[in-house]
Amino acid sequence: MIDTHCHIVYGVDDGSDCAEESLEMARIAVDSGITDIIATPHCIRGMFENFVGRGYEESFERLEELLSENGFVNKLKIHRGMEAFADENTLKDFDRGMLARMAGSDYLLIECDFGEDPWVLRSVLKGLLERSVIPIVAHPERYYFAHDSLRYLFDYVDMGCVLQLDTESITGAFGRECRSAAFSLLESGAAQLAGSDAHDSLERRPDMRRAADLVADTVSNRYAELLFDINPARLLENKRLLFRQSRSSEPEGRKPRMNRRNEGFMSDEEYWGI
Ligand SMILES: [Fe+2]
């Protein structure tokens, strides 16, 4: 598996606070079957200003050195990323080259305040798309507006954005509303990625196995594979991510057939269109 959302870089945000914690997180990740992590420190003006620059680069080099000294060289690869915060400065910061895309790809991971107006987030997403960036909306199921209606998130997908679920929303650690929104996004096929969003080695751990098993058991093995293996690997290769409904023979980048009114899970036949 490949984790596309993890706060394993230490001492830069509210994630890992020291080398030992990052090492423990790396052990947990490897033990749970993770081979690659796109490390995504928060980048929030006035709070965690991890903009691209010397400090950002040094924090990654420190982590890479630590992992290499502790025998992780062939076990776990760290890729550069960032969890950028959507506000009135985001597009200006992007234009100044201050925001890091995911593993040097066309994708950028973006979050906003949980109580944000969905139209404000939409305007930032639109601006990024106009700049040929593909926004990955972090934990869409946790925003308050998503608990009222998923229509905003479906709109983001129609625009060309990617939805990335937190694994802990799938397992229920963030409560019923987040879990319900996460499963609605799974049922509709709108989610294209899932990330651990791990912050430490105890509470929010980089272990995605349980969530992957849950998706496999309650939705389908193929969708679990798509979320945890196939699409993350395609992201690393800067390829267009696939939707659950796409058959492998179909052209890449096809828009999803939203199944918004479907209350139940889709069968494999419906999924693959066979
Ligand atoms: Fe995060």
Boltz pocket constraint, residues with backbone or C-beta under 6 A from the ligand:
constraints:
  - pocket:
      binder: B
      contacts: [[A, 5], [A, 6], [A, 7], [A, 40], [A, 83], [A, 138], [A, 197]]
      max_distance: 6.0
